[in-house]
């Protein structure tokens, strides 16, 4: 990974939304206008819209509120690490569980190799979304982690509701939806040995102000800006709210597991009462979705009756 410091300094200068000439930027950063132009192109490759107008210079398409590690840390008790540019927030924590305290959070402006379930690529343009992962040491072991992604999903939606943002729903097992489009995904990864503690990394990627140009996304998607009705989202406040909510949810889960959880999920289930297809490898099962059971399995009312399905390779799609 090339050192991103110059690009980050340029973005900091441009974040006010005003025009800045290549000459003035070059003087401030001690480099030529040609070098500034090269770095601007690199920033554009991160998915950032920057315009160049002859005689005026460079301008962001809209002002950018950069993530602020100190500000977020002042609002939470968890250790927070901000890596503006990173391969993957989940992978960073997975690689460092041996030396990080439980509850450590990694956030980023841009992921070069963001990923979702089953190794899918997660489109991660700079500053347009929220990429956040938390490391959690679960003393009860890996078997006790079953259903954890469902608990995390409910916690995230309830955090948005606490901020006055309604209408966000859940898609089993680990996606947040808004008006039948994907708003956020949750990826829980774990390591450990039988009889020992489980090392969990809970990652979340939420679309905040995605643009239509991000055509690499292979499914209908939504942005939080559509829920709020504005592109002006304070990502620092949002990150702190998610960290505090996730920390509380994990502590509760350690003690109570999924007890009294089914009702909370079913209230938010985007597909409950609707005809769906359940994809299990090469097999497809059609039925009416009836929420989840106490073990976190999705319930389908099929021609053979009510059945529960659970497993890491299951995905749920709205039926055509």
N, C-alpha and C positions, 0 to 999 in steps of 0.2 A: 504494500500500500504506500503510495507516494505521500510525502508530508503535505497535509492539506492547509497548513497554517496561512499561507498567502491568500488562498481562496477564502478562508474563513474571515480574514481581515478585510478583504474586499466586500464580502457580504455584510460585515458589520458596518462598513462605510455606506453601503447602498441601502441598508435596512430602513432608513428614514423615508424611502420612497421618492427622494429628490434626484435630480440629474447631477451626475458627477463626471467631469471630463476625464478622458484618459490621461491628459497631462497632469491634472491635479492629483489623481490617484497615484500616478507614477512618482510624483514628487513626495507624496506622503509615505509611500512604501519603498522608495529608493530604487526604482527600476524604470525601464523604458516603457513608452506607450505600447510598443509591440509586445513586450512581455505582459503588460496588463491585458491586452487583447487576447493573448493565449490563455491566460488564467480565466478570463471571462468565458471563453469557449468551454473550458473545463467545468466551470460552474453550471453552464447550460446543459452539459452532459449529465449533471446531477438531477436534472429535471426542473431547474429554476428558470423562470421566464425573465430575461433581461433584454431590454430594448436599447438600441443605439440610434441616436438621432444626430445627424450632422450638425455641428456647431453647438450642441448641448452636452453630448456625452452619453453615459450609460444610466439607465434607470430600471429598477425592478418594476414588474407589472403591478405590484401592490406592496405596501409596506410589510416588513417581515418582523415578527416578534421572535427573537432568538431564544432558545432555551437557556436558562440561567441556573447553573448548578447550585450556587449559594442561595438563591431565592427559593428554589425547591427544597433544599436541605433545611432552610429555616422553618418550613411548614410541616416537616415530617421527622420521625424519630429514626427511620431506617437509614443506613449509610447509602448515599447516592453517588454514583459515578456518571458523569456526563462525558460521553465520547462522541464529539460532533460527527465524525465519520468513522464507521466501524464495519467489519465484515458482517457480523450478526450479533445482536445483543444477547440472544440465547446462547450462541456458541461461546461468546466471551465468558459468560458465567459458567457454562459447562466445563470450560477449560481451567477454571480457577476456583472450583468448589473447595479444594483442599486448603486454600488460604483466605477465603472470604467468610465473614460471619454470616450466619443465617439472617435473612431479611435484606441482604444487600440488593440494591437496585441499579440496573444499568439502563441508561436512556441514550438515545442518539437522534441526531438530525437527519442522518442518511445512512442506510445500510447498503453495502455493496453486494452482499449475498444473503439478503433476508429470505427466510423460508417459512412455509406454512406446513400443514399436515401432509404426511407421506412425501416429504421432500419437495413439495411444490415451491416454485419461486414466488416470493412476495415482493410486488412492485413497491419500491421505497424511495420516492423522490424526496429531495432535500426540503425540509421545513414544511412539507405539505401535510404531514401526518404525525402520529405519535407512535414511536417505537419504544416499548418499555418492557423490561424483563426483571423478574425478581427471583433470587435464589432462596430456597427454603429447605432446611434440614428437618425431615419428618422422622422422628425417633421411632415411630411405630412400624416403619419399614415400607417397602414398595407395595405390598398387598393392601395396605391401608390407604393408598392413593387413588383407588378406584373411585371414579365419580368426581374427582377433584376439579376437572375442567368445567363440569356443569356448575359447581359451586362458584368458581371464578366468574363464569358468565353471568350468573344471577347477581353477584356482587358488583360487577361492572355496570349492569343496567340500573341497579338500585342506586349506584353512585351518581349516574346521570339524572335519575329521578330526583335525588336529593338536591341537584343543582337546578331543578325546575325544567328538565328536558324530558318530555314524555314522548311516547310513540315508538321507542326502541324495543325490539322483541328479540327472542332467542331462537336459533335453529340448532336442533340437536346434532352433534353433541357440544359444539364449541364455537359457534359463530353468533355475532350480533347482527340483527337485520333491521332495516328501516324501509317500510313500504315495499316489502318483498325483494329488497336488494341488500347485498352484503355491506355492512358498515365496519365491522371489525372481526378479526379472527384471533383465537386463543390457541397457543401451542404449549402443551405441558410435556417436558422431556425429563427423564429421570435416569439415575444411575445408582448403583449400590450392590450389596451382596446379601444373600439370604441370611436372615438373622440379625442384620445390621440396619442402621438408619438409611433412609432413602434420601438421596440428594435430588431435589426437584428444582427445575427451572421453569417458571411460568412466564411465558412471553405473550405480549399482546401488541397487535398492530391495528391502529384505528385510523381510518380515512378522515381527515379533518377538512382539507380544502383541495382535494384532488381535481385535476383538470381532465377534460375529455381526451386530451392527447395521449393519456396513459392507456393506450389501446392494447397493451400487452396483457391487461386483465381479461381473463377469459370467461367472466360471468357478470351479470348485472351488479353494479356497485353503487353505494351512496356515500356521501360525505356528511360529517357532523354539521358542516355549514348549512346543509339543507334542513337539518333538524332545528337549528337555531334561527335560520333565516338571515345569516350574515357570515361573511368570510373572516370577520375580526374575532378570532378565538384566542384567548390567553392560554397558550399551551402549558405555561408554568403552573397556573392554577389548576388546570385539568390534570396534569401529571401528579401534583400533590394530592388531589382528591382521590385519584385512582390508587396511589401508593397507600394512603391511609386506609382506604376501604379494603384493599386486597390484604393488607397486613391483618386487619381485624377479622376478615373472613377466614384466613388461614389459621389464626389462633383459635377461632370458634370451631373450625373443622377438626383440629387436633383433639379437642375435647369431646365434641358431639357428633362428629362424622356428618352423615347426611340426614340426621334426625330432624323431623319437622321441616324437611326441605322440599318435598314433592310439591306441596301447594304453592310455594314461592316460584318454582320453575314453571308449573302449569299455568300460572297467571300470566306469564310472559311468553309462553310458547307461541311462536309465529304460525305454526302449522296445525295446531290442535283443532280437531274437527274437520280437517281438510284431507282430501284424497292425495296421497303421495306415493312415490316410488322409493323403495329402500334398496340401495345398490350394495351388494356384498360380493365383491370380486366379479365373477361372470354372471352371478345370479341377480335377478330383480324381483322384488316382492312388492305387490301393490296392495294398499289398504287405506283405511281411515286412521289418521294419526290421533292417538288418545293420550298424549302426554308421556310422562315417565313413571316408572315404578320405584319402589323404595331402594332398589339397587342401582338406579340411574339408567336402566335400560329403557329404550323407546318402545312404547306400546303401539301395535298396529292391529286394527280390527280387520282381519282378512276373511276370505271365504271359509277358512278352517277354524275361525274363531279368533279371540284376542290372544296375541302372542307378543312376547317381549324379546327384543334384540339388543345385544350389547357386544362391543368389540372395537378395537382400535382401527380396523379397516372398514368400518361402516360409514357411509356418507348418505345424506338425505337430500333428495331433490324434489322440488315441486313437480307433480305429475303434469304432463302435457295436456 
